[in-house]
Amino acid sequence: MSKQHHYALIMAGGGGTRLWPMSRGDTPKQLLPLIEEASMYRVSVERLSPLFPPERIFVVTGSRYVEALREETPEIPGENFLVEPYGRDSGPAAALGISLIYARDPQAVVVLLTADHHISDREGFHRALEASFEAAERGYIATLGISASLPSTSFGYIRRGALIDIIHGLRAYHVINFTEKPSVERAVGFLRSGDYSWNSGMFTWSAERALGEFERQQPAIAASMRRIRESIGTEQYASVLEHEWESIPKISLDYAVMERAERIAVIPVDIGWSDVGSWDALFDVLNLDDMGNGLKGGAPDHVLVDTRNTLIYSDKLTVTIGVEDFVIIDTSDVLMVCRRDRTQDVKQVVSILKERNGQAYL
């Protein structure tokens, strides 16, 4: 199949509460320059060059973020931004994006990507995408499995079976099953077996095949998508979308179709991937100094005395003395100081602020 039918669909719907107080309602994780000078979303789009021209890159997001995303990537045509009325998780978002791409090109093969993941090996990523498109053209749903380096309980896992083929120098295997975030004990077992990869959430499939899985497993969502698709180009599109969205369930793509999908291939890769899911995760992707410190922000050089393994995001001069294993995040209205091993508890703070009606800080 010609590459003219290859598309990238970027999910950019918001979230990232574990990166509060920088990630907030109006400035979600993907709009922040957490690692490079540009936002994570901008970097995600640039990473697709030269595999996809801008006209074959689509973005599904919410009305709250669409203007900011358009400003970040003016090269992507405005009509390629697909706006959800409100968030319904990744399942409906993917179905909407793929449905609208299918309406333009019934031969489309689509890779589903996220706007807020870090990938350091761009060349390896391109090779993996090319392999995934070839697998998809053979009738598989192809997913990139991330080489698991530790028994994380924050990721889903993919168990691989028999080898399908070597494609572009990468091994593609049959998928036996997906497992959502396991216990520590199970994760240790997964790692020891050598048969598991982390679930990256990156999937490549023909639009026809994707919609067929929704028809088979989520017929109500599929019916709504058909009605939305039929209204494209008419004055009724916005009202049909709004009406159908009211009845669509909130469900992740994994639960909606992936866990019971047929003919899935996993391509294990080591491409320097991180979902940057917490402040602690940034230590793995930032350039650290000789003492293991990560320094970000627009301030002049911070002054660190006897400071180790500490992350500082601040636009003002920050001084630390005798500090070790801390995360210090200083925004215009919030200062957060957190032990590095407690960064997962940031979500708890967000919950407390919601209970206290602290919306101004969210």
Beta strands, then each sheet from edge to edge (+ up, - down):
strand 1: 6-11
strand 2: 57-62
strand 3: 81-84
strand 4: 109-114
strand 5: 118-119
strand 6: 141-147
strand 7: 157-167
strand 8: 170-179
strand 9: 196-206
strand 10: 264-269
strand 11: 273-274
strand 12: 294-296
strand 13: 303-305
strand 14: 311-313
strand 15: 319-321
strand 16: 326-330
strand 17: 335-339
sheet 1: 3+ 2+ 1+ 4+ 9- 6+ 10+ 8- 7+
sheet 2: 5+ 11-
sheet 3: 12+ 14+ 16+ 17-
sheet 4: 13+ 15+
end
